Amino acid sequence: MGDIDKGEEIEIKNITLWQVFSNLEGSWRMERALEGYGNMEGIAFFKKIQNNNKPYCYYYKEEGILQLLTGNQSRVYREYAYCYKEKTIHVYFWDIISKQEGQLLHTLYLPNTCKKRTWPLHAYGTHRCNLDTYDAHYKFINNDNFELIYRVSGPHKNYTIKTIFCRLGQHIK
């Protein structure tokens, strides 16, 4: 396997998607607001997948407490795989049987609006689930903070999910 293309990294001020991806490893505190449904607080982590065929993949897991507006609460978790290839980040549902990435959730891309990219760096992806659309907007604020906003729309859906991530040891802003 040849060297991975890490994007244009000549200018120090030009933030690349590779730099953002390689910085994700570690533990993060998270706060999520589900418009019209409730809130979730918990911990997330990105851990390198030990597989020589996929050297640029992270296993992602989040877990926490979901507090619904009804007053009910429950423990929740989600698992994904984040993989870097071809200058993009591919996010997959985690296959619990094979212990690797499953079906593609979305591919993150950078808008082509400017050549110089500095903080915050914005990346976008879309997932279609039957008649519903989940538009993802990642806002990488710096090396220790990022946000993920899903705008969910469909025949019976119209809401926003906003998650704030802060590296453990930092304060959520």
KEPALO-339249 format. One record per residue (C-alpha): residue in three letters; x, y, z; residue number from 1. Coordinates in pm, whole numbers, always signed. Each point is the difference from the previous one (the first is absolute). Layout:
// residues N
residuo ALA	east X	north Y	up Z	num NUM
...
//
This chain:
// residues 173
residuo MET	east +0	north +0	up +0	num 1
residuo GLY	east +145	north +339	up -100	num 2
residuo ASP	east +11	north +320	up +199	num 3
residuo ILE	east -337	north +155	up +67	num 4
residuo ASP	east -78	north +331	up -166	num 5
residuo LYS	east -30	north +240	up +291	num 6
residuo GLY	east -119	north +296	up -204	num 7
residuo GLU	east +177	north +325	up -65	num 8
residuo GLU	east +199	north +60	up +317	num 9
residuo ILE	east +260	north +245	up -130	num 10
residuo GLU	east -137	north +307	up +179	num 11
residuo ILE	east -9	north -28	up +379	num 12
residuo LYS	east -314	north +217	up +21	num 13
residuo ASN	east -186	north -223	up -247	num 14
residuo ILE	east -193	north -253	up +211	num 15
residuo THR	east -62	north -328	up -184	num 16
residuo LEU	east -259	north -267	up +57	num 17
residuo TRP	east +291	north -242	up +67	num 18
residuo GLN	east +120	north +222	up +288	num 19
residuo VAL	east -350	north +10	up +145	num 20
residuo PHE	east -43	north -378	up -38	num 21
residuo SER	east +335	north -90	up +154	num 22
residuo ASN	east -80	north +220	up +302	num 23
residuo LEU	east -327	north -181	up +85	num 24
residuo GLU	east +161	north -286	up +192	num 25
residuo GLY	east -74	north +12	up +371	num 26
residuo SER	east -287	north +66	up +239	num 27
residuo TRP	east -258	north +275	up -30	num 28
residuo ARG	east -274	north +135	up +223	num 29
residuo MET	east -323	north +56	up -190	num 30
residuo GLU	east -328	north +185	up +42	num 31
residuo ARG	east -287	north -60	up -243	num 32
residuo ALA	east -325	north +188	up -43	num 33
residuo LEU	east -275	north -181	up -192	num 34
residuo GLU	east -248	north +270	up -98	num 35
residuo GLY	east -345	north -86	up +133	num 36
residuo TYR	east +117	north -326	up +164	num 37
residuo GLY	east +256	north +63	up +274	num 38
residuo ASN	east +371	north +9	up +79	num 39
residuo MET	east +288	north -241	up +36	num 40
residuo GLU	east +329	north +31	up +187	num 41
residuo GLY	east +281	north -248	up -17	num 42
residuo ILE	east +345	north -103	up -116	num 43
residuo ALA	east +125	north -88	up -347	num 44
residuo PHE	east +329	north -143	up -114	num 45
residuo PHE	east +188	north -64	up -322	num 46
residuo LYS	east +238	north -296	up +7	num 47
residuo LYS	east +220	north -121	up -286	num 48
residuo ILE	east -120	north -320	up -159	num 49
residuo GLN	east +287	north -250	up +13	num 50
residuo ASN	east -21	north -129	up -355	num 51
residuo ASN	east +289	north +25	up -247	num 52
residuo ASN	east -243	north +11	up -293	num 53
residuo LYS	east -165	north +313	up +143	num 54
residuo PRO	east +272	north +201	up +173	num 55
residuo TYR	east -197	north +325	up -4	num 56
residuo CYS	east -321	north -100	up +179	num 57
residuo TYR	east -135	north +75	up +346	num 58
residuo TYR	east -258	north -192	up +195	num 59
residuo TYR	east -239	north +257	up +152	num 60
residuo LYS	east -226	north -61	up +297	num 61
residuo GLU	east -217	north +239	up +196	num 62
residuo GLU	east -198	north -78	up +310	num 63
residuo GLY	east -198	north +202	up +247	num 64
residuo ILE	east -334	north +81	up +153	num 65
residuo LEU	east -291	north +114	up -218	num 66
residuo GLN	east -245	north +223	up +188	num 67
residuo LEU	east -330	north +28	up -190	num 68
residuo LEU	east -233	north +298	up +37	num 69
residuo THR	east -256	north -245	up +143	num 70
residuo GLY	east +231	north -52	up +299	num 71
residuo ASN	east +103	north -352	up -101	num 72
residuo GLN	east +370	north -73	up -22	num 73
residuo SER	east +208	north -288	up -124	num 74
residuo ARG	east +356	north -102	up -74	num 75
residuo VAL	east +80	north +22	up -369	num 76
residuo TYR	east +296	north -70	up -226	num 77
residuo ARG	east +98	north +12	up -366	num 78
residuo GLU	east +294	north -146	up -191	num 79
residuo TYR	east +152	north +105	up -332	num 80
residuo ALA	east +322	north -30	up -198	num 81
residuo TYR	east +172	north +313	up -129	num 82
residuo CYS	east +240	north -72	up -287	num 83
residuo TYR	east +223	north +236	up -194	num 84
residuo LYS	east +58	north -72	up -367	num 85
residuo GLU	east +24	north +197	up -321	num 86
residuo LYS	east +13	north +337	up +183	num 87
residuo THR	east -339	north -61	up +165	num 88
residuo ILE	east -134	north -142	up +325	num 89
residuo HIS	east -246	north -285	up -42	num 90
residuo VAL	east -228	north -72	up +296	num 91
residuo TYR	east -144	north -351	up +18	num 92
residuo PHE	east -247	north -171	up +227	num 93
residuo TRP	east +190	north -246	up +220	num 94
residuo ASP	east -68	north -366	up -71	num 95
residuo ILE	east -4	north -169	up +341	num 96
residuo ILE	east +36	north -348	up -152	num 97
residuo SER	east +304	north +58	up -221	num 98
residuo LYS	east +145	north +268	up +231	num 99
residuo GLN	east +67	north +233	up -292	num 100
residuo GLU	east -170	north +264	up -209	num 101
residuo GLY	east -336	north -93	up -145	num 102
residuo GLN	east -231	north +208	up -219	num 103
residuo LEU	east +110	north +353	up -89	num 104
residuo LEU	east -170	north +272	up +206	num 105
residuo HIS	east +150	north +299	up -183	num 106
residuo THR	east +316	north +135	up -158	num 107
residuo LEU	east +132	north +332	up +127	num 108
residuo TYR	east +106	north +254	up -255	num 109
residuo LEU	east +138	north +353	up +21	num 110
residuo PRO	east -175	north +275	up -195	num 111
residuo ASN	east +200	north +139	up -292	num 112
residuo THR	east -55	north +361	up +106	num 113
residuo CYS	east +361	north +92	up +76	num 114
residuo LYS	east +352	north -133	up -37	num 115
residuo LYS	east +122	north +99	up +349	num 116
residuo ARG	east -169	north -188	up +281	num 117
residuo THR	east +39	north +113	up +358	num 118
residuo TRP	east -191	north -61	up +323	num 119
residuo PRO	east -286	north -58	up +11	num 120
residuo LEU	east +1	north -264	up -273	num 121
residuo HIS	east -342	north -104	up -134	num 122
residuo ALA	east -74	north -341	up -154	num 123
residuo TYR	east -331	north -137	up -127	num 124
residuo GLY	east -164	north -335	up -68	num 125
residuo THR	east -347	north -133	up -80	num 126
residuo HIS	east -174	north -325	up +93	num 127
residuo ARG	east -329	north -112	up -149	num 128
residuo CYS	east -213	north -246	up +194	num 129
residuo ASN	east -311	north -92	up -198	num 130
residuo LEU	east -182	north +333	up -49	num 131
residuo ASP	east +197	north +179	up +272	num 132
residuo THR	east +316	north +207	up -48	num 133
residuo TYR	east +266	north +59	up +263	num 134
residuo ASP	east +223	north +292	up -102	num 135
residuo ALA	east +314	north +3	up +215	num 136
residuo HIS	east +204	north +314	up +62	num 137
residuo TYR	east +327	north -51	up +189	num 138
residuo LYS	east +159	north +318	up +134	num 139
residuo PHE	east +356	north -67	up +117	num 140
residuo ILE	east +68	north +301	up +224	num 141
residuo ASN	east +356	north -94	up +97	num 142
residuo ASN	east +193	north -313	up +100	num 143
residuo ASP	east -203	north -38	up +322	num 144
residuo ASN	east -357	north +97	up -99	num 145
residuo PHE	east -242	north -87	up -276	num 146
residuo GLU	east -374	north -2	up -64	num 147
residuo LEU	east -223	north -229	up -202	num 148
residuo ILE	east -339	north +128	up -110	num 149
residuo TYR	east -248	north -227	up -175	num 150
residuo ARG	east -295	north +161	up -174	num 151
residuo VAL	east -257	north -277	up -33	num 152
residuo SER	east -280	north +36	up -253	num 153
residuo GLY	east -258	north -226	up -157	num 154
residuo PRO	east -372	north -50	up -39	num 155
residuo HIS	east -44	north -35	up +378	num 156
residuo LYS	east +329	north +143	up +130	num 157
residuo ASN	east +128	north +353	up +41	num 158
residuo TYR	east +248	north +53	up +284	num 159
residuo THR	east +362	north +71	up +85	num 160
residuo ILE	east +249	north -201	up +205	num 161
residuo LYS	east +296	north +201	up +128	num 162
residuo THR	east +296	north -166	up +170	num 163
residuo ILE	east +292	north +187	up +154	num 164
residuo PHE	east +325	north -193	up +50	num 165
residuo CYS	east +279	north +114	up +228	num 166
residuo ARG	east +319	north -196	up +56	num 167
residuo LEU	east +5	north -136	up +356	num 168
residuo GLY	east +186	north +242	up +222	num 169
residuo GLN	east -130	north +304	up -192	num 170
residuo HIS	east -314	north +207	up +65	num 171
residuo ILE	east -299	north -6	up -233	num 172
residuo LYS	east -48	north +346	up -143	num 173
//
